[in-house]
Amino acid sequence: MENESGKVFAPLNSGAEKLQSFFMEHLNRLYCAKAHIIERLPDIADADCFRSIKGTINETIERAEVQVYKMDQIYSLFKTQYSFDTVSNLVSFLEKSFTNFQWNMTDPDLGLIMILSYLSFIECLEGASVHILKMLAIKLQNEKLSFLLREDFVNVDSTLASQLTNMYTETAHY
């Protein structure tokens, strides 16, 4: 692969190839999480129990769409695209977590804590993956890649989780 200056982008030694492969694994995980948010959060945006935070849910989806667009730019640098092959277990986990939440939406305590668990997992995955991606970008020595990762790549935004936490604690009975 070539970078913007025409130099070979794909690492030449096996250690660097392993770093590039590890980079793509983390990018795929992050993409998977963001794609899941884009696909599944609209399913709950109109639910009566989330009417008060519908705007925040929609903003979360919009931010995820921007982040997926940025990841698509990174995939194009590598002349590749997102692959579900390496994240099938993650897809299953996220889908099971979200589905379990949906089944329990009518129970405010259980439903809210389940969606918080789902979002917390994604936030942890985001934080770890972004950190790893930025460190690997330094070793891969590609200016455009480093720029894309610096450029407000994926800020872990906990606004939705904070609002859901407030909803959960407001329903607590002491």
C-alpha positions in Angstrom: 0.0 0.0 0.0 1.2 3.5 -0.6 0.7 6.6 1.5 0.0 10.1 0.2 3.7 10.6 -0.7 3.8 7.5 -2.8 6.0 5.6 -0.3 5.1 2.0 0.5 2.6 2.1 3.4 2.5 -1.6 4.1 5.3 -2.5 6.6 8.1 -4.5 5.2 9.2 -6.5 8.2 7.0 -9.2 9.9 6.9 -7.3 13.2 5.5 -4.2 11.5 3.0 -6.4 9.5 1.8 -7.8 12.9 1.3 -4.3 14.2 -0.7 -3.3 11.1 -2.8 -6.5 11.6 -3.3 -5.7 15.3 -4.3 -2.1 14.2 -6.9 -3.5 11.9 -8.3 -5.8 14.5 -8.9 -2.9 16.9 -10.3 -0.7 14.1 -12.7 -3.5 13.2 -13.8 -3.8 16.9 -14.4 -0.1 17.1 -16.3 0.0 13.8 -18.4 -2.9 15.0 -19.4 -1.1 18.2 -20.2 2.1 16.3 -22.2 0.3 13.6 -24.2 -1.5 16.3 -25.1 1.8 17.9 -26.2 3.2 14.5 -28.2 0.1 13.7 -29.9 -0.5 17.1 -30.4 2.8 19.0 -33.0 4.0 16.5 -35.1 1.0 17.7 -35.5 2.7 21.1 -35.5 6.4 20.2 -39.3 6.5 20.0 -40.0 4.4 23.1 -42.2 6.1 25.6 -39.7 5.5 28.4 -37.0 7.4 26.5 -39.1 10.3 25.1 -37.3 12.8 27.4 -33.9 11.8 26.0 -34.8 11.2 22.4 -32.6 14.1 21.3 -29.6 12.7 23.1 -30.2 9.3 21.6 -30.3 10.8 18.1 -27.2 12.9 18.8 -25.4 9.7 19.9 -26.4 8.0 16.6 -25.2 11.1 14.6 -21.8 11.1 16.3 -21.4 7.4 15.6 -22.2 8.0 12.0 -19.5 10.7 11.8 -17.0 8.4 13.5 -17.8 5.5 11.1 -17.2 7.9 8.2 -13.7 8.7 9.7 -13.0 5.0 10.1 -14.0 4.4 6.5 -11.3 7.0 5.6 -8.7 5.0 7.5 -9.8 1.8 5.8 -9.3 3.5 2.5 -5.7 4.4 3.5 -5.1 0.7 4.0 -7.0 -0.1 0.8 -9.4 -2.3 2.6 -12.8 -2.2 4.3 -14.5 -3.3 7.5 -14.7 -7.0 7.9 -17.3 -8.8 10.1 -15.2 -11.9 10.0 -13.0 -10.9 12.9 -15.7 -9.5 15.1 -18.5 -12.1 14.9 -18.2 -12.8 18.7 -18.4 -9.1 19.5 -21.4 -8.7 17.2 -23.1 -11.6 19.1 -22.3 -10.1 22.4 -23.5 -6.7 21.6 -26.7 -8.0 20.0 -27.4 -10.3 22.9 -26.8 -7.4 25.4 -29.1 -5.1 23.4 -31.8 -7.7 22.9 -31.8 -8.6 26.6 -32.3 -4.9 27.3 -35.2 -4.6 24.9 -36.9 -7.6 26.4 -36.8 -5.9 29.8 -37.6 -2.3 28.7 -40.9 -2.4 30.6 -39.1 -3.0 33.9 -37.5 0.4 34.6 -34.9 -0.8 37.0 -33.7 -3.9 35.0 -34.1 -2.2 31.6 -32.2 0.9 32.4 -29.3 -1.0 34.1 -29.1 -3.3 31.1 -28.8 -0.4 28.6 -26.3 1.2 30.8 -24.3 -2.0 30.9 -24.4 -2.2 27.1 -23.3 1.5 26.7 -20.6 1.1 29.4 -19.1 -1.9 27.5 -19.0 0.1 24.3 -17.4 3.1 26.1 -14.7 0.8 27.5 -14.1 -0.7 24.1 -13.9 2.7 22.5 -11.5 4.1 25.1 -9.2 1.1 24.9 -9.3 0.7 21.1 -8.7 4.4 20.4 -5.7 4.4 22.8 -4.2 1.4 21.0 -4.9 2.8 17.6 -3.2 6.0 18.4 -0.1 4.2 19.8 0.1 1.9 16.8 -0.3 4.8 14.3 3.0 6.2 15.7 4.8 3.0 14.9 3.2 2.7 11.5 4.6 6.1 10.6 1.9 7.5 8.4 1.1 11.2 8.7 -2.4 11.0 7.3 -3.3 8.1 9.6 -2.0 10.0 12.6 -3.9 13.1 11.5 -7.2 11.2 11.2 -6.7 9.7 14.6 -5.9 13.1 16.2 -8.8 14.8 14.4 -11.4 14.3 17.1 -11.4 10.7 15.9 -13.6 9.1 18.5 -14.3 10.9 21.7 -16.0 8.7 24.2 -19.1 10.6 24.9 -21.0 9.5 27.9 -23.9 12.0 27.6 -26.4 9.3 26.9 -25.1 7.1 29.7 -25.2 10.1 32.1 -28.8 10.8 31.2 -29.7 7.1 31.6 -27.9 7.0 34.9 -29.9 10.0 36.1 -33.1 8.3 35.0 -32.1 5.2 36.9 -31.2 6.9 40.1 -34.4 9.0 40.0 -36.4 5.8 40.1 -34.5 4.4 43.1 -36.6 3.7 46.1 -34.7 4.1 49.4 
